[in-house]
Structure formats: structure tokens, C-alpha cells
Amino acid sequence: MPKPKKKCCESKPRCKRCPIRMLKDGTLPDGYTVKKRKLVKVKKKDQTSKAA
């Protein structure tokens, strides 16, 4: 599986490594998402910081 690009190049049609296309197809690696056409890591929620 190809690694996603860090930033979408906005070309049409979308290339195979485009993060937007990979997100839509469901092939984006775990722990990543796309915000404002850029690939970003998802922060894990800390379960110890929850209020009692």
C-alpha cells in the first residue's frame, strides 16, 4: 500500500497517494486524518484525564 502524501496537490483526477482520496476510499493508515488538505496525526484521548 502506498504511503499518503503530506499535502494534497489539488490536481484532478486525484492521484493514488492523495490523502483526500485515501480517506474517502478508507485506505488511510490508522492514526491519521486529513484537515485543510493536509495529512495530520490523530491525538489519542488520554483516559486518565477524565473527570470523576
N, C-alpha and C positions, 0 to 999 in steps of 0.2 A: 504494500500500500504506500503510495507517495506521501511525503511529508507536505503539510499545507504551507503556503507562502505566509509571510508575516503580514502582508498588506495586499488587499485586492487591487489589481491593476485596472479595474473597471472596463475591461475590453468585452465586447460581445462577439461571438458567444464566449461564455466563461470557460477558462482553461480547466484542466482536470485537477490542478493543485489549488484552485481558488478557494479561500476559506469560506466564502459565502455559499459556493456550490457544495462543498463538502459538508457544511452544516445542514443544508437542505436535504442532501442525499443520506445523511446520517453516518457519514464516514469520517467525521472529525474525531481525533483521538480524545479519550476521556480526560477531563480536567481542562478542556479548552472551550472557548466560545468566541463569537465574533461581535464586536461592538464598534460602530462607526467605521466599518470596512477594515478593521484591524483585528488580528488574532490576539486574544488575551487569555491568560490563565484564570481559571475559576478558583477563588479562595474557598477552602473548606471551612465550614462553620464549626467553631470551637464549641463543643458541648459542655465544657466546664464553665463557660461564661453565662449560662442561662440563670435567670433569677429563680430563687427557690419559692 
